[in-house]
């Protein structure tokens, strides 16, 4: 039996490619930049499987170009770049890689929190530019972290991991979520608040929700006005959850103290974006999961998701379980 043909849209860490190569006829796009759409459409035509990244737009045009496609495995947790509904209609399995990046993203959130609160990036630049001439009582004054109030928007896996870290800083933990988590309230000593009250009462606000119509611009101009002038806002989830123009305005006017961002409405962020000219915001290039161990685990999981479907087996993480009714795994099996 011939091996199924699979396109992988970027080089991913081991053991991802090794797993795919063992079972499939691998077509790897080796460019550092995202695969151009025209090339994606050309190379997908004879493929049975696709392993893609969040920078790849997988929509109707891709499905139209690939009548043999049976599975789209995303090297990511979020699937906003994939038209999942259309994939389901066409009986295509969609998978993702949740869980393995929980701790890495929680660590990154805390790195953002500490860097923003204590002005670490600004202070580093100050030293490198030769501006540090002597110690002064008011040099680079930041904000205390311990014993402060942390407001968590979205108490899922990552939000919970962030809350566990906050206990070490003796912080009061508030949270808002569409579903109240009474078990976690007891475990973490967390207190449920509606969103408006959380924004009013928190010294630090951190976002850990998925992007959907309900969360798009969840943090907008009116909600930014609810925050204190000493509040710091953090986002390592999805950029469009925050109205970026409204945030820049609030930071510029001093209506909140600072922000730490790993994600943006448009990525990469434009060099002429207002945020680029502000010193009270830390800007990172979407590196929430950028640990060697985590990215390797993501690659392995994305590969195993892909191979499982092509073997006619239930993948570890299926995004669209509805597809099972339209195309049983026995009909997908190719090896």
PEDA-V374143 format. One record per residue. N is the residue number from 1. PHI is phi in degrees with one decimal (999 if undefined). PSI is psi in radians with two decimals (999 if undefined). BURIAL is b if it has 24 or more other C-alpha atoms within 12 Angstrom, else e. Layout:
n = (N	N)
phi = (PHI	PHI)
psi = (PSI	PSI)
burial = (BURIAL	BURIAL)
This chain:
n = (1	2	3	4	5	6	7	8	9	10	11	12	13	14	15	16	17	18	19	20	21	22	23	24	25	26	27	28	29	30	31	32	33	34	35	36	37	38	39	40	41	42	43	44	45	46	47	48	49	50	51	52	53	54	55	56	57	58	59	60	61	62	63	64	65	66	67	68	69	70	71	72	73	74	75	76	77	78	79	80	81	82	83	84	85	86	87	88	89	90	91	92	93	94	95	96	97	98	99	100	101	102	103	104	105	106	107	108	109	110	111	112	113	114	115	116	117	118	119	120	121	122	123	124	125	126	127	128	129	130	131	132	133	134	135	136	137	138	139	140	141	142	143	144	145	146	147	148	149	150	151	152	153	154	155	156	157	158	159	160	161	162	163	164	165	166	167	168	169	170	171	172	173	174	175	176	177	178	179	180	181	182	183	184	185	186	187	188	189	190	191	192	193	194	195	196	197	198	199	200	201	202	203	204	205	206	207	208	209	210	211	212	213	214	215	216	217	218	219	220	221	222	223	224	225	226	227	228	229	230	231	232	233	234	235	236	237	238	239	240	241	242	243	244	245	246	247	248	249	250	251	252	253	254	255	256	257	258	259	260	261	262	263	264	265	266	267	268	269	270	271	272	273	274	275	276	277	278	279	280	281	282	283	284	285	286	287	288	289	290	291	292	293	294	295	296	297	298	299	300	301	302	303	304	305	306	307	308	309	310	311	312	313	314	315	316	317	318	319	320	321	322	323	324	325	326	327	328	329	330	331	332	333	334	335)
phi = (999	-68.2	-69.3	-66.0	-93.1	-133.9	-103.4	-112.7	-83.2	-163.1	-66.5	-116.6	-64.1	-66.9	-97.5	-53.8	-66.6	-63.6	-66.4	-62.6	-63.6	-63.9	-107.9	-130.3	-85.3	-87.4	-117.3	-107.1	-83.4	-98.8	-68.0	-75.6	-77.5	-56.2	-62.2	-60.4	-59.2	-60.8	-71.1	-58.6	-65.3	-72.6	-82.0	-83.4	-55.9	-108.1	-96.8	-95.6	-141.9	-136.9	-111.5	-122.0	-113.5	-68.9	-85.7	-100.6	-88.5	-109.1	-131.0	-55.4	-63.8	-68.7	-64.7	-62.4	-81.1	-133.1	-63.5	-90.9	-61.6	-117.2	-150.2	-117.6	-104.7	-98.6	-83.0	-172.5	-86.6	-69.9	-126.4	-64.5	-81.2	-114.6	-81.1	-68.5	-60.0	-67.1	-61.5	-62.0	-57.6	-93.6	63.7	-104.3	-78.1	-122.4	-128.9	-145.0	-127.6	-76.4	85.3	-69.6	-106.4	-59.2	-68.1	-63.0	-69.9	-64.8	-61.0	-63.4	-60.0	-70.5	-61.5	-62.6	-60.0	-68.2	-63.7	-74.3	-62.8	-101.8	57.5	-62.9	-65.7	-63.2	-68.2	-60.4	-63.9	-58.9	-68.7	-63.9	-83.5	74.0	-86.7	-83.5	-104.5	-165.2	-74.7	-145.9	-57.4	-112.6	-76.5	51.9	-66.8	-117.1	-119.4	-63.1	-111.9	-63.4	66.0	-91.3	-101.4	-106.3	-102.5	-108.5	-98.8	101.5	-101.7	-88.2	-57.7	-73.1	-59.0	-64.0	-64.2	-65.2	-63.0	-60.4	-68.9	-64.6	-61.9	-68.1	-100.0	55.7	-86.0	-81.5	-108.3	-110.6	-147.5	-128.2	-153.3	-62.0	-116.0	-70.7	-110.9	-64.3	-64.5	-73.5	-57.5	-72.3	-65.0	-100.3	68.0	-91.7	-117.1	-76.4	-137.7	-72.6	-60.0	-62.7	-67.1	-60.0	-64.5	-71.5	-100.4	-91.1	-84.6	-129.2	-121.7	-124.8	-104.0	-143.2	-116.8	-79.5	-92.2	-154.7	-55.7	-77.0	-103.7	-61.1	52.4	-57.0	-99.0	-117.4	-59.6	-66.3	-78.1	-62.6	-69.2	-76.7	-78.7	-76.1	-69.6	-99.6	-78.0	-116.1	-107.0	-125.9	-142.2	-121.8	-104.0	-137.8	-56.2	-67.6	-65.3	-108.9	-73.3	-64.9	-65.8	-65.9	-64.4	-58.1	-64.6	-63.6	-68.4	-63.6	-86.3	74.2	-77.1	-131.4	-77.2	-174.1	-149.6	-127.3	-124.9	-114.2	-138.3	-143.7	-62.7	-126.6	-120.8	-71.1	-64.0	-66.0	-65.2	-96.7	-64.5	-56.5	-62.4	-67.6	-101.1	-106.7	-94.9	-96.6	-140.1	-99.7	-117.1	-116.9	-91.7	52.8	-116.9	-53.8	-103.9	-80.4	-118.5	-54.2	-64.1	-67.8	-64.1	-67.9	-65.5	-61.9	-63.1	-63.9	-66.7	-61.1	-66.7	-69.5	-57.0	-61.1	-65.5	-58.9	-63.0	-68.2	-86.5	79.0	-113.3	-65.9	-72.2	-55.7	-139.8	-101.2	-78.6	-119.7	-60.1	-60.4	-64.7	-61.4	-75.1	-87.3	-148.3	-56.9	-59.0	-63.0	-83.5	-92.0	-50.5	-128.4	-150.6)
psi = (2.29	2.55	2.53	2.57	2.33	2.38	2.24	2.15	-0.04	2.71	2.21	2.80	2.75	2.62	0.34	-1.00	-0.59	-0.70	-0.80	-0.76	-0.57	-0.64	-0.29	2.84	1.79	2.28	1.90	2.22	2.06	0.07	2.64	-0.64	2.82	2.57	2.27	2.54	-0.72	-0.69	-0.66	-0.82	-0.59	-0.77	-0.28	-0.21	-0.69	0.36	2.56	-0.42	2.73	2.22	1.98	3.01	2.95	-0.21	-0.06	2.22	1.98	1.74	-2.88	-0.65	-0.62	-0.77	-0.66	-0.61	-0.17	1.33	-0.33	-0.12	2.27	-0.42	2.41	1.97	2.07	2.30	1.14	2.92	-0.93	2.60	0.51	-0.41	-0.09	2.33	1.55	-0.71	-0.77	-0.65	-0.75	-0.77	-0.58	0.18	0.65	2.27	2.41	2.28	2.84	-3.03	1.07	2.96	-0.89	-0.34	0.20	-0.95	-0.66	-0.75	-0.62	-0.72	-0.78	-0.66	-0.74	-0.59	-0.76	-0.78	-0.86	-0.72	-0.69	-0.79	-0.71	0.16	0.71	-0.84	-0.74	-0.71	-0.68	-0.78	-0.66	-0.77	-0.82	-0.50	0.01	0.38	-0.22	1.85	-0.53	2.83	2.53	2.48	-0.38	0.30	2.15	0.82	2.30	-2.70	2.46	2.63	-0.78	2.52	0.19	3.11	2.13	2.11	2.12	2.10	1.81	1.70	1.01	-2.68	-0.83	-0.74	-0.71	-0.73	-0.65	-0.73	-0.69	-0.67	-0.60	-0.49	-0.56	-0.35	0.16	0.67	2.62	2.26	2.10	2.65	2.67	2.35	2.66	-0.52	2.16	2.35	1.38	-0.58	-0.70	-0.52	-0.74	-0.76	-0.72	-0.16	0.55	2.62	2.25	2.39	2.66	2.86	-0.77	-0.76	-0.66	-0.78	-0.62	-0.58	-0.20	2.51	-0.57	2.36	2.18	2.39	2.25	0.95	2.77	2.86	2.16	3.07	-0.52	-0.44	-0.12	2.17	0.66	-0.68	1.77	-3.02	-0.75	-0.64	-0.53	-0.56	-0.32	-0.34	2.75	2.81	-0.24	0.05	2.52	2.28	2.35	2.45	1.92	0.45	-1.58	2.35	-0.84	-0.04	-0.45	2.38	1.79	-0.67	-0.71	-0.65	-0.82	-0.72	-0.76	-0.69	-0.75	-0.67	-0.04	0.38	-0.39	2.78	-0.62	3.08	2.62	2.07	2.36	-0.14	2.74	2.86	-0.67	2.24	2.35	2.77	2.45	2.47	-0.41	0.19	2.50	-0.56	-0.50	-0.32	0.11	2.49	-0.21	0.50	2.36	2.22	2.10	2.71	0.98	1.11	0.46	-0.66	0.22	1.14	2.50	-0.84	-0.74	-0.81	-0.58	-0.71	-0.66	-0.76	-0.75	-0.76	-0.73	-0.71	-0.75	-0.61	-0.86	-0.89	-0.66	-0.80	-0.79	-0.35	-0.07	0.43	2.69	2.18	2.72	-0.63	1.79	2.15	-0.63	1.31	-0.32	-0.44	-0.40	-0.56	-0.51	-0.55	1.63	2.66	-0.50	-0.46	-0.25	-0.45	2.26	-0.01	999)
burial = (e	e	e	b	b	b	b	b	b	b	b	b	b	e	b	b	b	b	b	b	b	e	b	b	b	b	b	b	b	e	e	e	e	e	b	e	e	e	e	b	b	e	b	b	b	b	b	b	b	b	b	b	b	b	b	b	b	b	b	e	e	b	b	e	e	b	e	b	b	b	b	b	b	b	b	b	b	b	b	b	b	b	b	b	b	e	b	b	e	b	b	b	b	b	b	b	b	b	b	b	b	b	b	b	b	b	b	b	b	b	b	b	b	b	b	b	b	b	b	b	b	b	b	e	e	e	e	e	e	e	e	e	e	e	e	e	e	e	e	b	e	b	b	b	b	e	e	b	b	b	b	b	b	b	b	b	b	b	b	b	b	b	b	b	b	b	b	e	e	e	b	b	b	b	b	b	b	e	e	e	b	e	e	b	e	e	e	b	e	b	b	b	b	e	b	b	e	b	b	b	b	b	b	b	b	b	b	b	b	b	b	e	e	e	b	e	b	b	b	b	e	e	b	b	b	b	b	b	b	b	b	b	b	b	b	b	b	b	b	b	b	b	b	b	b	b	b	b	b	b	b	e	e	b	b	b	b	b	b	b	b	b	b	b	b	e	e	e	e	e	e	e	e	e	b	e	e	b	b	b	b	b	b	b	e	b	b	b	b	b	e	e	e	b	b	b	b	b	b	b	b	b	b	b	b	b	b	b	b	b	b	e	b	b	b	b	b	b	b	b	b	e	b	b	e	e	b	e	b	e	e	b	b	b	e)
